[in-house]
Amino acid sequence: MGDLGNKTFLGVGTGFPLQADEGGALQRAGYEVSVRQWVWLIMGTAKGERVMRPDFGCGIHDLVFDNITANTSGQVASAVRDALLRFETRINVLGIQVSPAGDGEVLLISVDYQVRATNNAFNLVYPFYTDGAAGS
């Protein structure tokens, strides 16, 4: 991993999703992998889903039954940006693009972000599945 001096701030923790490693212990995730998994976790958690942290998560899940329009795509991008700015302080969000895919049942959310401690830029594409109401 090269020089760890500027990466130690990113930390090492339990990997997501929970899995056992070769020795049977919980798999660990460190540094940029940890950040990527945390971004995925934030986007995959609906607000109100966690009992002790009802504010944690991303508001995209409130839009699952909306028709896929430019307005919906804008709301999705805004919800993702708000959640990442609030819950993942190790990154700078560089850009968010939302585009329909397939038969209009999936929105691909592309998040470009930069890890602050290392200045490394990354891209994550999150598939957000809707009820297929596009054009309804």
C-alpha positions as CSV (number, residue, x, y, z in Angstrom):
1,M,0.0,0.0,0.0
2,G,3.0,2.3,-0.1
3,D,3.4,5.1,2.5
4,L,0.8,4.6,5.2
5,G,1.5,7.8,6.9
6,N,-1.3,9.7,5.3
7,K,-3.7,6.7,5.1
8,T,-3.8,5.9,8.8
9,F,-6.4,8.6,9.3
10,L,-8.7,6.6,7.0
11,G,-8.7,3.7,9.5
12,V,-9.2,0.0,9.4
13,G,-12.4,-1.6,10.5
14,T,-14.8,-4.4,10.0
15,G,-15.5,-5.0,6.3
16,F,-18.9,-4.6,4.7
17,P,-20.7,-6.8,4.0
18,L,-19.8,-8.9,7.0
19,Q,-17.8,-11.9,5.9
20,A,-15.3,-14.3,7.5
21,D,-11.7,-14.3,6.3
22,E,-9.6,-17.5,5.7
23,G,-9.0,-17.9,9.5
24,G,-12.7,-17.5,10.4
25,A,-12.4,-14.0,11.9
26,L,-14.4,-11.1,10.6
27,Q,-12.9,-9.7,7.4
28,R,-11.3,-6.3,7.8
29,A,-11.3,-3.3,5.4
30,G,-8.7,-0.6,5.5
31,Y,-8.0,2.8,4.1
32,E,-9.6,3.6,0.7
33,V,-11.5,0.2,0.7
34,S,-13.1,1.2,4.0
35,V,-14.1,4.6,2.6
36,R,-15.6,2.9,-0.5
37,Q,-17.6,0.4,1.6
38,W,-18.8,3.2,3.9
39,V,-20.1,5.2,0.9
40,W,-21.9,2.1,-0.4
41,L,-23.4,1.5,3.1
42,I,-24.6,5.1,3.4
43,M,-26.3,4.9,0.0
44,G,-27.8,1.5,0.7
45,T,-29.4,2.5,4.0
46,A,-32.8,4.1,4.1
47,K,-33.4,6.9,6.6
48,G,-35.2,5.4,9.6
49,E,-33.9,1.9,9.0
50,R,-31.5,2.0,11.9
51,V,-33.4,2.1,15.2
52,M,-30.7,4.0,17.2
53,R,-29.7,6.3,14.3
54,P,-33.0,7.1,12.5
55,D,-31.3,10.1,10.7
56,F,-28.6,7.9,9.2
57,G,-28.8,6.9,5.6
58,C,-29.7,8.3,2.2
59,G,-33.1,9.8,1.1
60,I,-33.1,8.0,-2.3
61,H,-35.2,5.2,-0.8
62,D,-38.1,7.7,-0.5
63,L,-38.1,8.0,-4.3
64,V,-38.3,4.3,-5.2
65,F,-41.9,4.6,-6.4
66,D,-41.5,7.9,-8.3
67,N,-41.5,8.0,-12.1
68,I,-38.0,8.2,-13.6
69,T,-37.8,11.8,-14.8
70,A,-35.1,14.5,-14.9
71,N,-36.6,15.8,-11.7
72,T,-36.3,12.5,-10.0
73,S,-32.7,12.1,-11.2
74,G,-32.0,15.6,-9.7
75,Q,-33.7,14.6,-6.4
76,V,-31.6,11.4,-6.3
77,A,-28.4,13.3,-6.9
78,S,-29.3,15.8,-4.2
79,A,-30.1,13.1,-1.7
80,V,-26.9,11.3,-2.3
81,R,-24.8,14.5,-2.0
82,D,-26.5,15.5,1.2
83,A,-26.0,12.0,2.8
84,L,-22.4,11.8,1.8
85,L,-21.6,15.3,3.0
86,R,-23.2,14.5,6.3
87,F,-22.0,11.0,7.0
88,E,-18.7,10.6,5.2
89,T,-16.3,13.3,6.2
90,R,-13.2,11.6,4.8
91,I,-14.2,12.5,1.2
92,N,-14.9,15.4,-1.1
93,V,-17.8,14.7,-3.4
94,L,-16.6,15.8,-6.9
95,G,-19.7,14.9,-8.9
96,I,-22.8,12.8,-9.0
97,Q,-24.4,11.6,-12.2
98,V,-27.7,9.8,-12.4
99,S,-28.8,7.9,-15.5
100,P,-31.5,5.4,-16.2
101,A,-30.5,1.9,-17.3
102,G,-32.1,-1.2,-18.6
103,D,-35.9,-1.1,-19.0
104,G,-36.3,2.0,-16.8
105,E,-36.2,0.0,-13.6
106,V,-32.7,1.0,-12.6
107,L,-31.0,4.3,-12.0
108,L,-27.2,4.2,-12.1
109,I,-25.8,6.6,-9.6
110,S,-22.2,7.4,-10.4
111,V,-20.4,9.1,-7.5
112,D,-17.0,10.7,-8.2
113,Y,-15.2,11.4,-4.9
114,Q,-11.7,12.3,-3.6
115,V,-10.3,10.9,-0.4
116,R,-9.2,13.9,1.5
117,A,-6.2,12.3,3.3
118,T,-4.6,11.0,0.1
119,N,-6.1,13.2,-2.7
120,N,-6.8,9.9,-4.6
121,A,-9.9,10.1,-6.8
122,F,-12.4,7.3,-7.1
123,N,-15.7,6.5,-8.8
124,L,-18.5,4.3,-7.4
125,V,-21.5,3.3,-9.4
126,Y,-24.5,2.3,-7.3
127,P,-27.5,0.6,-9.0
128,F,-30.7,2.0,-7.5
129,Y,-33.7,-0.3,-8.3
130,T,-37.1,1.4,-8.7
131,D,-40.5,-0.2,-9.1
132,G,-40.3,0.2,-12.9
133,A,-42.7,3.1,-13.0
134,A,-40.7,4.9,-15.7
135,G,-43.0,6.5,-18.2
136,S,-46.1,5.5,-16.2
